[in-house]
Amino acid sequence: MNNDLTRTDSSSSKKWSSAIGYGKIRKNLTDFDALLASIGVRIGNDSPVKPYLDLTREFLADEQGMPAEQWLAKWDPRFKEFYQGQILVDRLTESLLVLKDQRQGALKDYLKKVLSGSLVQDFEPQQAKDFLYELELAATLKQAGFGVELREPDIVLTGNGLSGPLAIACKYPSSVGQIHTHLSKSYSQIAKQKLDGLVALGMDQLVFGGMSNYMDFRQGERHPMEVLQDALGQIVRNLVVERARDYPSEKPLDGAIFTLTAGGIFGEPACLTFMRALTLQCDAENPRIKDIGVVVRGLDSLSRPVSVGPALPAGT
């Protein structure tokens, strides 16, 4: 994995471009503020998320209000700080805005949990990131055309060709040793709701943990999406064997979504891009295999790089 996705931590000054892209961030923040006001949520000064929201607002104000030379001189030394802020702001605002029509009580509860901890892309465990993972997956499934409800076990899907409701229990493990416990607990959570469903496991912290927080996807010889899909495929194959061999009394791995998500620099011209890969697994005898196929088809078009930031000039 490390040979294909090299991370760099160059300390050289980064240049900026005012190419299109900041308008999207600006609009998302405006809509995000309106959403918070509509459901009565206020971000406290002690929230670990607030400094990154403030930093992003400051950057956008400077980009519009300062002469280019002053703006660049101020923000060149803070490139990586803004890079982290933009990743956080995009992931948080994008998922919440997609889900803005959810029952207000549910969305408000999630917001309070998400805003209570660090969301920085450092691949370190934080409970707030567990809840952000649930929101991001729910938003992705809604973008794929499904009806989405934030309720027990975590997400319930309807419509878009499904024969009936399909439950998803989400887990965001921070160590390999947690995976089988998470699987067992998740299948139990689904059964308690008297629903069929899938377990969703976000593998970001396991695959990217220990790597640089600044991710440059342009360094490897293979396309990063190919690398991520290969990594997920290997994880699933290993877990199927481990589950049957080491946990014979537990429910087998049968019905699961595995995801990998990270933001980094990619493309020509270079810009902030999210790489989102996913793999679905189930046995041929799974009674909901046709519905799982519907989910596969719905998500297939979304499993691609998504560029969210403005272009950066050559040499970044």
N, C-alpha and C positions, 0 to 999 in steps of 0.2 A: 504493500500500500504506500509506504513512504517513498518508494522509488518512482511511483507514478504521479503523486501529488506533492511536489516539493513545496514547502512553505519557506518564505524568505522573510527576513527581519532587517532589511536594509535600512540604515539610518540616514540615507541621502534624502535631500529635500524633495518633496513631491510637488508637482505642479497641478494646477487646477484649470478647468475650462468652464465657461458659462454656457456650454451647449445645453440643449433641451434636457430636462430631467429634474431640475430643482422645482419646476412647477408642479410636478406630481407630488413631491414631498410636501410642498406648501399646501396644496389642496387637501391632502390626507390629514395634515395637522389641523386645518380649519374644520374639516368634517369630524375629526376625532373630538375636538373641543366641543362642538355642537352635540355630539352623541353623549359625552360625559354630562353636559348640562341637562340634557333631556331626561337622563335617568338618575340625576342627583348624586353624581360621584365627583368628589374633589380630590385632586392629587396633593397629598400633604408634603410639606417641606422635607419630611424625614423619609420619603419614598426613595429607594435607590434608583428608581427610573427617572425621577424628576430632573436630575442634573443633565441627563442625555437629551431629554426633551428641550430643556432650556438651552443647551449648547446648540442643538439643531436650529432652534428659533433664532438664536443669535447669529449663527452662520448665514441663514437665509436673509435676515435683515441686513447684514453687512454686504451680502452679495448684491442686493438691490440698491443699497444706499451709499456705498463707498466707491471711490474711484478704484479701478481695477488694480493699480499698483499697491494701494494701501490694503485692499482686501487680500491680495495674494501674500503680501508681507506679513499680515497678521495670521493667516491660516496655514501657510506653508509648514510652520513648525508643529501644527496641530492636526496634520493630515490623519494620522492613525486614530486620534481621539474622535475626529468627526466620522471616520470610517466606522468605528464601533457604534457611534451614535446613530448613523444612518441605518445600519443593520437593525439595531434595536427598534428605532422608530418605524421603519418599514414593516417589520414583522408584526409589531404590536398593532399599529393602526390598520394595516391591510386586513388582518384577520378579524378585528373587531368591526370594521366597517362592512365587511361581507356578511357578518352575523348580526347586524344592527336590528333586524326584525325579530330576533329571538325574544322570548318572554323577558320583560325588563328585569324581573327579579333574578332570573338565572344569569343574565348578562352582568348585572350589578354584582352578584356574588363572585363571579369569575374575575371581574375587574379588581375587586378588593384583594383577591388572592394573588393575582398577577402583579399588581402594583406594590405588593408588600416585600418583594425580594429582588435580587439582581437578575436582569435579563441579558447581561452582556454576553456576547458570544465568546466565552472562554472555556466552554465544555467542562465547567466545574458544576457539581450538583447544587441545585437550589430548588426548593419546593415550588417557587414561582414559575420556574421553567417547566415543571411538570404540567401546570395548568395552562401555560402558553402553548405547550405541545398539543393539548386537547383542543384549544381554540383554533390553532393553525390547521389541524387535521379536519376539524369540523368545517372550517372555511373552505378548505380544498375540496371536500366532498360536496359542499353546496355549489362551488364553482363547476364541479363535474356534472351538475344537473339534478342532484338528489335533494329531496326534502330532508332537512336536518333539524333535530331537536336536541338541545343540551339537557339531557336528563339521564337518570340511572339506566345502565351502568356508567356511561359517560356521554355517549352519542347514540341516537337512534335514527336510522335512515328509513325513508319511505319514498315511493314513487320512482320515476325514471326507469320503469320496467321491472322493478322488484315485485315479487309475488306477494310480499308482506313485509312488515317491519323487520329490520335487521339491526341488531345492537352491536355496538363497538365499545369495548373496555380498553382504555388507553393506559400505557405505562411508559415511563421514560427512564430506563435503568441507568445507573451510574457505575455499575460493576457487573462483570460476567456472572458472578455468584448470585446475583439477584434474579436472573432471567427466568429460571424454572419456577421459582416461588411466585414471581409476577404472573407467569402463565397460568399456574394453578389457581391463584387468587382471581384472575380475570375471568377464567371460564366459570368459576363459582359465582362471580358477580352477575354474569350474563344469565346463568341458570336461575338465580334468585328472582330475576325479572320475568321469568317464564317466557323467555325469548330465545331465538337462535341468534348467533352472531359471530363476530371476529374479535380477536385480540389485536390491538395495535401497539407495536413496540418501536419507539424512536431510538435508534442506535447511535445517535450523534456522539454522545459522551464516550461510548465505548470505542468507536472507530477513530474519532478525532482527538480524544483526550491525550494531553501531553504534547500536542503539536502547537505550532505558533498560532497566536490569535489572529495574526495577519496572514491571510490565505491568498496566495497567488496561483490561480488555477492554470496559468499559462506555462508553467515550468515543465510539466511532464510531456512525454512523447505521445501518450494516448489522450483521447478526449476525456475530460474528467467525469462526464456522465457514464461513460463506459466503465471507468474504474469503479465508480460508486455502485453500479449495477452488479459488477462482478463480485464486489465485496459483500453485498447483500445476499447474492446467490450462495456464496460460500457459507455465510452465517446460517442461512436457512438449512442447507444440507447438513451442516454439523449439528444443529439443534434437533433436527428430526431423529438423527441417530442417537444423540445423547439422551433425548427424552425417552425413547424406547428402551435404551440400555440401562440407564441409571435411575429412572423414575417409573418403573413398570406399573406401580399402583396408582399413578396419576393419569389424568386424562391425556391422551396423546396429543401431540401438536397437530391440530386439524382445524384450520380456519384462523389465519393470522395475516396481518399487514405489517411489513417491516419497512421502515423509512429511514432515509439519511438526508439531512438538510444542512447546508452551510452557505454563508455568504462570503464572496471573495472577488478578486479582480480577475476579469476574463474578457476576451473579445478583442476586436479591432474595429474602431478604437476601443481602448480599455475602459471598462466601466464596472461598477458594482453589479454583480450577477449572483443570483441564488441558484445553486444546484440542488435539485430535489429529485431524489431517486426513490423508487418504492418497488417492493416485490410482494405479491400475495401468494399464500400457500394454503392448500387444502387437499384432503384425500379424495380419490375418485368416488368414494362411497359417501361423501358428505351429503346429507339430505338437502342442503341449500346450495349445492354446487352451481346450479344454473344462476342463482342470484349472485353468488360470488363472481361468476363470469360477467354479470351485468356491472358489478363494481369495477372489475378489471377494465372493461371497455370504457367505462365512464372516466376512470383515472388515467387511462393510457395517454390521452392527448395532453394531459397536464404534466407528465413526467418528462420535463425538458428544462433547459436553463431558462431562467427568467431574469432579464436585465431590468434593473430598477433605477439605477443612478445615471447621472449625466456622464457623457463621455469624458475621459481624461486624455490629455494629449499624448502622443507617442513618446515613449521613454519612461512613462510612469511604471 
